[in-house]
Amino acid sequence: MIGGGFTGLSTALHLAEAGKSVIVLEAAEPGWGASGRNGGQVNPGWRMLPSEIAAKYGSNRTPTVLDMLNKAPDLVFDLIGRHGIACDHERHGFVHAGFGRVGRDFLDGWVREWGELGVKVERFDRAGLKDLIGTDLYHLGILDPRGGHLQPLSYARGLAHAAIAKGAKVYGQSPAQSIHEQGAGWRVVTATGEVEAKHVILCTNGYADKVWPDLEKTVVPITTFIAASEPLDAARLNMVLPGRHHVAETRRALHYFKLDRDNRFVIGGRGNFTNLEEPGSVEHLKKTAREIFPALEGIGWSHGWGGKVAVTPDHTPRLFKLANNVHAGIGFNGRGVAMGSMFGTQLTRVVLGEEPDMPIEDIDIIPNHAFRQFGITWFLSTGRLLDRKDMRDDQIGWT
């Protein structure tokens, strides 16, 4: 495995449990990339409705894909329980909070279509949502019982320890420099050593580089930023996420937030639109936090960090066959906690010669990839204007 995030470590763990000899090469340390820097939300599904998934994959593949999506959060919490991973996990359900007609229609479809598949998703109007999460900023929302949240770096490190306990070898500070055919297998070269293997799995997501030709051109990396407050006092905790739910929005330039173990308010959102190396300032996140929860006025902010999310044109991940016995799982579109973990099972099936739930595709380069960052910038910039319009439409409610 090249890449020591959720996908690489989950794959290593599952393959080690299957009795395979496993080595993980990580450029920094396990969880250094998006796996350790995200908001820790274990969210069900993708940003697509089941009907949209059916349109993409067809009648034969859709049932297995939907079943995989349905089970992904369960897999995360099962791994935590089975391997005793201490990562401050909580499972109160996922709140998706909506503005405007677009948000309402999406959430309405989510309730209806997942409900037809047996998932009991609750609807909340503005007043009900305020009782649930403590703010009346949103027009409406839903509570999906499958979701939860955790401390992502602790979870990544826990997966690493679990994989090592099962016999896998995990090497940090070992960036892969090149991959070459070696007899019937492959040779992966690092600065300090080489690995010969029958199978190579690339799990680099938004941090893909040139170790495999054109893999980095299959996704568009965008930056996100997260800010964490000082621990909230008891009075604020009665007004801010009183049920300790985690929340994500339907905004185009969305925000997501939760409380951590120490009762810090943790909020994430867009990073720098134009420079991937400089994620951006947290000031806009602090301002947004106060707009959502006026009770946060005057609170101190102690931490801020950023990183890259790998986005695909249709917001679905990819399982690529790059060459004989060389595969990649990539493009988690901000849903990497559950889907990166689940892709570990998918890639394990591939190595074992079994059929995965996801289709295996040939590498698919995004057209005009060099200009895609400008497209993302345009989408987010115009999206913020449309989001403001949606927020002002007070006539929105469940139909």
Secondary structure, 3 states (H helix, E strand, C coil): CECCCHHHHHHHHHHHHCCCCCEEECCCCCCCCHHHHCCCEECCCCCCCHHHHHHHHHHHHHHHHHHHHHHHHHHHHHHHHHHCCCCCCECCCEEEEECHHHHHHHHHHHHHHHHHCCCCCEEEEHHHHHHHHCCCCCCEEEEECCCEECCHHHHHHHHHHHHHHCCCEEECCCCCCEEEEECCEEEEECCCCEEEECCEEECCHHHCCCCCCCHHHHCEEEEEEEEEEEECCHHHHCCCCCCCCEEEECCCCCCEEEECCCCEEEEEEECCCCCCCCCCCCHHHHHHHHHHCHHHCCCCEEEEEEEEEEECCCCCCEEEEEECCEEEEECCCCCHHHHHHHHHHHHHHHHCCCCCCCCEEECCCCCCHHHHHHHHHHHHHHHHHHHHHHHHCCCCCCC
